[in-house]
Every structure is written in structure tokens, then in C-alpha cells.
Amino acid sequence: MTNHTLAPIFLSHGSPMVALDPRAAGAFWQRLGPAIDGTFGRPQAIVAVSAHTTAAEPVLLGAAQHHTIHDFGGFPDALFQMRYDAPGAPALAERVSLLLRDAGITVRVSGEGGLDHGIWTALRFVYPQADVPVLPLAWVPSLAPAQQFAFGQALAPLADEGVLVLGTGSITHNLFKVFGGRPAVEAPEIAESAAFRAWVHERSALRDWPALFDYRRQAPHAALMHPTDEHWLPWYVAAGAGGRDDAPLRVHSSVTYGCLGMDAYAFGPQAQRLQAALVA
């Protein structure tokens, strides 16, 4: 590992089908791992905050070895045959619990393991050998964006320790639009999705944290694009780990099914270096 800090990131994981039909997001994820490694060195571990691993209070899944969780139904059998059984990070769980407790956040360390599809469908392209230890962090989805950001701030020291903070969800996520209309995966983006994604991009470039924290009221079509917001809130955790001083950078932009945005963001003082490596 180099002495450079890592940039926390947020990845939109979209539908589980991305594991079989990765499209533009998958191509980006395949570039992301080498870009991280070449710019900062291979992460010592990944702390993963996923839309699909939540709890009433924060819980660190500190198993020594993870299994692949197929937490979905109605998809092709080939998807259920996929495995991404990455090593865990029990020693890191103790370090992260200390950081959270120092910030006044109650947290529990569990010996349980398992990677939900929001984690493994992306990581199987980022680090296909499943050789980077992963520490899933179950988070509290009932907290407001500003509170999620503060939660992420407690994780900020991990960047200097070679640990990648990864938030995973979706920048737009209305499954009623997907399953109700059954659009094709390559369907043109609907106007409401485009407007919401553009608003996040613009507010991020301006470091307009008050607006971003108040997205539910200020962002166009917020309730339509996020009938429930557990897929969006991990963005704020990763952003908090990067801090307020640097503008969040969109490092990938694409859409599936016309309404599932696949945007990715990098945060903190090293975000520009990561962005430059991705376009090199």
C-alpha cells in the first residue's frame, strides 16, 4: 500500500441482472479496480455499506470468511450459481467499532458473515478474484441524510489506513417503474430519472450540502425516483467519509431499464486523482 489515502466511493448496483449483463456499469467497474490499485495501491480491506444490509442499530459483520447471499427471486438460475466468497476482516471490525464509538455511535460486532447482492454484483467486476477482505457494515436506514453523512465522517480515518469505504445502492431506484412497465434494459431514460441525476451532479459540483441533505424536498422527482430511500442513503455515508471540503465527483454515468441510474461517485481529497486514472 502506498502512503496515499483512498477515495471513498459510491456505486449504483441496479438490478441483480447486472452480474450477468453488466453493460456500461460493468465495464466501468472493470476499470475501477485497476485504477484504484494503480493510483493508491490495493486496498487492505473494504468497508461496505449496502442498501441491502441494514439494522435497527449499526452492526459489523465480522466473520473471517463470507458466503454469497442470493437475496432476490425470479431471476435466471445462472445468477443463483454465481459465487463471490470473499474473505472477511474481523480485526478491522474492532478498529471500525472503536471509530464509531469514539464518535458516540453505538455499534455491535457480530461473528456473522455474508455479502448481499448490492456488494458482490459490483465487486465481482472490481476485484474478480475475491481476494480483498470485505467488512459489511449494517447501517440504520431511518436516519436522515445529514445523520448518514455524520455516520460516514466517523469512518474517514480508514482512508489513511488503506481501507476503502464503499457505499452501494442506486442513484435512482423505482422498482415499480421497472417491474410495472417491464422496459427493456436498454430503454431510453425517462425524464424524471435524468432530472434527478442531473440535480445530484449539479449540487455535488457546487458542494451544496444543505440542498443535498434536503434532497427529499429540493431534488426534482425525489419521491418518484426513491419511493423509499434506502438505495440512496449509502451515498451520504460514503460522502461523509470523504468530508465536506471537496466536491463529490461523478466518475461514471449510465442508466438501465430507463429508470435505474448506475452513476458512481468518488469523494474526498483523492477523488480527482481517481477520476483522472479512470479516464487515462
C-alpha positions in Angstrom: 0.0 0.0 0.0 1.2 3.5 -0.8 1.1 6.4 1.7 -1.7 8.0 -0.3 -5.2 8.0 1.2 -8.1 6.3 -0.7 -11.1 8.0 -2.1 -14.4 6.7 -0.7 -16.8 5.7 -3.4 -20.5 5.1 -4.1 -21.6 2.6 -6.7 -25.1 2.2 -8.1 -25.6 -1.6 -8.4 -29.0 -1.5 -10.1 -30.7 -4.9 -10.8 -29.1 -8.2 -9.8 -29.1 -8.9 -13.5 -26.1 -6.6 -13.8 -24.0 -9.7 -12.7 -25.0 -11.4 -15.9 -25.5 -8.4 -18.2 -23.1 -5.8 -16.9 -23.3 -3.2 -19.7 -21.6 0.2 -19.2 -21.5 0.0 -15.4 -19.7 -3.4 -15.6 -17.2 -2.0 -18.0 -16.6 0.9 -15.5 -16.3 -1.5 -12.6 -13.6 -3.5 -14.5 -11.6 -0.3 -14.9 -12.2 0.8 -11.3 -10.2 -1.9 -9.6 -7.0 -1.3 -11.6 -7.5 2.4 -11.3 -7.6 2.2 -7.5 -4.7 -0.2 -7.3 -2.6 1.8 -9.8 -3.3 5.1 -8.1 -3.4 4.3 -4.4 -2.3 0.6 -4.1 -4.5 -2.4 -3.5 -6.9 -1.7 -0.5 -6.1 -3.6 2.6 -9.9 -4.2 3.0 -13.3 -2.8 2.0 -15.9 -1.5 4.5 -19.2 -2.0 2.6 -22.3 -0.1 3.4 -25.1 -1.6 1.2 -28.8 -0.8 0.7 -29.5 -4.5 1.4 -27.7 -4.8 4.7 -29.5 -2.7 7.3 -30.3 -3.0 11.0 -32.0 -1.1 13.9 -28.5 -0.2 15.1 -25.2 -0.5 13.3 -23.7 -4.0 13.2 -20.4 -5.0 11.8 -20.4 -8.5 10.1 -17.0 -9.6 11.4 -16.8 -13.2 10.0 -13.4 -14.4 8.9 -15.0 -15.7 5.6 -18.1 -14.6 3.7 -20.5 -16.5 1.7 -22.5 -15.2 -1.3 -26.1 -14.2 -0.4 -28.6 -14.5 -3.3 -31.1 -12.2 -1.7 -33.5 -12.0 -4.7 -36.0 -14.1 -6.5 -37.4 -14.7 -10.0 -34.1 -14.4 -11.9 -32.3 -16.9 -14.1 -30.7 -19.9 -12.4 -27.3 -18.8 -13.7 -27.5 -15.9 -11.3 -28.0 -18.2 -8.3 -25.0 -20.2 -9.3 -22.6 -17.3 -9.1 -20.3 -17.1 -6.1 -18.3 -14.3 -4.6 -17.0 -15.7 -1.3 -14.5 -13.0 -0.2 -12.5 -13.1 3.0 -13.8 -11.2 5.9 -12.0 -8.7 8.2 -12.6 -9.5 11.8 -9.6 -7.4 13.1 -10.8 -4.4 11.1 -14.2 -4.8 12.7 -12.7 -4.0 16.1 -11.0 -0.9 14.6 -14.2 0.3 12.9 -16.2 -0.3 16.1 -13.7 1.9 18.0 -14.0 4.7 15.5 -17.8 4.6 15.7 -17.9 4.5 19.4 -15.4 7.4 19.6 -18.0 9.3 17.6 -20.7 8.5 20.0 -22.3 5.8 17.8 -23.5 2.6 19.3 -22.3 -0.4 17.3 -22.2 -4.1 17.7 -19.7 -6.6 16.2 -21.2 -9.9 15.0 -19.4 -13.1 14.1 -21.9 -13.5 11.2 -20.9 -13.1 7.6 -22.3 -12.9 4.1 -22.3 -10.5 1.1 -25.6 -9.3 -0.2 -26.0 -8.7 -3.9 -25.5 -5.0 -3.6 -22.0 -5.8 -2.6 -21.0 -8.8 -4.6 -22.5 -8.0 -8.0 -20.2 -5.0 -8.3 -17.2 -6.4 -6.5 -17.1 -9.4 -8.8 -16.1 -7.0 -11.6 -14.0 -4.6 -9.4 -11.9 -7.4 -7.8 -12.9 -10.6 -9.6 -10.5 -12.8 -7.7 -12.5 -12.1 -4.4 -9.2 -11.6 -2.7 -9.8 -8.2 -0.9 -11.2 -8.7 2.6 -14.7 -7.2 3.0 -16.3 -5.9 6.2 -20.1 -5.3 5.7 -21.5 -2.6 7.9 -25.2 -2.9 8.6 -26.5 0.7 8.9 -29.7 2.4 10.1 -31.9 3.4 7.1 -34.3 5.5 9.2 -31.7 8.2 9.8 -31.8 11.4 7.7 -29.2 12.2 5.1 -27.2 14.6 7.4 -27.1 11.9 10.0 -25.9 9.4 7.5 -23.2 11.9 6.5 -22.1 12.2 10.1 -22.0 8.4 10.4 -19.7 8.4 7.4 -17.5 11.0 8.9 -16.6 8.7 11.7 -15.2 6.3 9.1 -12.9 9.0 7.5 -9.7 7.8 9.2 -9.9 4.5 7.4 -8.7 6.1 4.2 -5.3 6.7 5.7 -5.1 3.0 6.8 -5.6 1.6 3.3 -9.3 0.8 3.8 -11.8 1.6 1.0 -15.2 2.9 2.2 -17.8 1.7 -0.3 -21.4 2.7 -0.4 -23.6 0.8 -2.7 -27.2 1.4 -3.7 -28.7 3.2 -6.7 -28.9 6.8 -7.6 -32.4 6.3 -8.9 -34.4 3.3 -7.8 -38.1 2.9 -8.5 -38.8 -0.8 -9.0 -42.5 -0.1 -9.8 -41.3 1.6 -12.9 -39.1 -1.5 -13.7 -41.5 -4.3 -12.9 -44.7 -2.5 -13.8 -43.8 -1.4 -17.3 -41.2 -4.1 -18.0 -38.9 -1.8 -20.0 -36.0 -3.2 -21.9 -32.6 -3.0 -20.2 -31.5 -0.5 -23.0 -34.7 1.6 -22.8 -34.2 5.3 -23.2 -34.0 7.1 -19.8 -37.3 8.7 -18.6 -37.2 12.4 -18.0 -37.7 12.1 -14.2 -34.6 10.0 -13.8 -32.5 12.2 -15.9 -33.6 15.3 -13.9 -32.8 13.7 -10.6 -29.4 12.5 -11.7 -28.6 15.9 -13.2 -29.6 17.7 -10.0 -27.3 15.5 -7.8 -24.5 16.1 -10.2 -25.0 19.9 -10.2 -25.5 20.2 -6.4 -22.4 18.0 -5.9 -20.2 20.1 -8.1 -21.2 23.2 -6.1 -20.7 21.4 -2.7 -24.3 22.4 -1.9 -24.5 20.2 1.2 -27.7 21.9 2.6 -29.5 21.1 -0.7 -28.2 17.6 -0.9 -29.2 16.9 2.7 -32.6 18.2 1.9 -32.9 16.2 -1.3 -36.3 14.8 -0.5 -37.8 18.3 -0.7 -35.5 20.0 -3.2 -34.5 17.4 -5.8 -36.8 17.0 -8.8 -39.0 13.9 -8.6 -37.3 12.7 -5.5 -40.2 10.7 -4.2 -40.8 9.1 -7.6 -37.2 8.1 -8.1 -36.9 6.9 -4.5 -40.3 5.7 -3.1 -38.1 4.5 -0.2 -34.6 5.9 0.1 -32.5 3.0 1.4 -30.8 2.7 -2.0 -29.8 6.4 -2.0 -28.7 6.9 1.6 -25.4 5.0 1.3 -24.3 7.8 -0.9 -24.2 10.1 2.1 -22.2 7.6 4.2 -19.5 7.4 1.6 -19.7 11.2 1.1 -19.2 11.7 4.9 -16.1 9.5 4.8 -14.8 11.9 2.2 -15.7 15.1 4.1 -17.3 18.4 3.2 -14.3 20.3 1.7 -14.1 18.5 -1.7 -16.9 18.3 -4.2 -18.3 14.8 -4.8 -17.2 13.8 -8.3 -19.3 11.7 -10.6 -16.9 9.1 -12.1 -19.5 7.1 -14.1 -22.9 7.9 -15.6 -25.3 5.4 -17.2 -28.8 4.1 -16.9 -30.5 0.7 -17.2 -34.2 -0.1 -17.8 -34.8 3.6 -18.4 -35.0 4.5 -14.8 -32.3 2.6 -12.8 -29.4 5.1 -12.7 -26.0 3.4 -12.5 -24.0 6.5 -11.5 -20.8 6.3 -9.4 -19.3 9.0 -7.2 -15.9 9.4 -5.6 -15.4 11.6 -2.5 -12.7 13.5 -0.6 -9.3 14.9 -1.5 -8.2 12.0 -3.6 -11.4 11.9 -5.8 -9.8 13.9 -8.6 -6.8 11.5 -8.7 -9.1 8.6 -9.1 -11.2 10.3 -11.7 -8.0 11.1 -13.7 -6.9 7.5 -13.5 -10.3 6.3 -14.8 -10.1 8.4 -17.9 -6.4 7.9 -18.6 
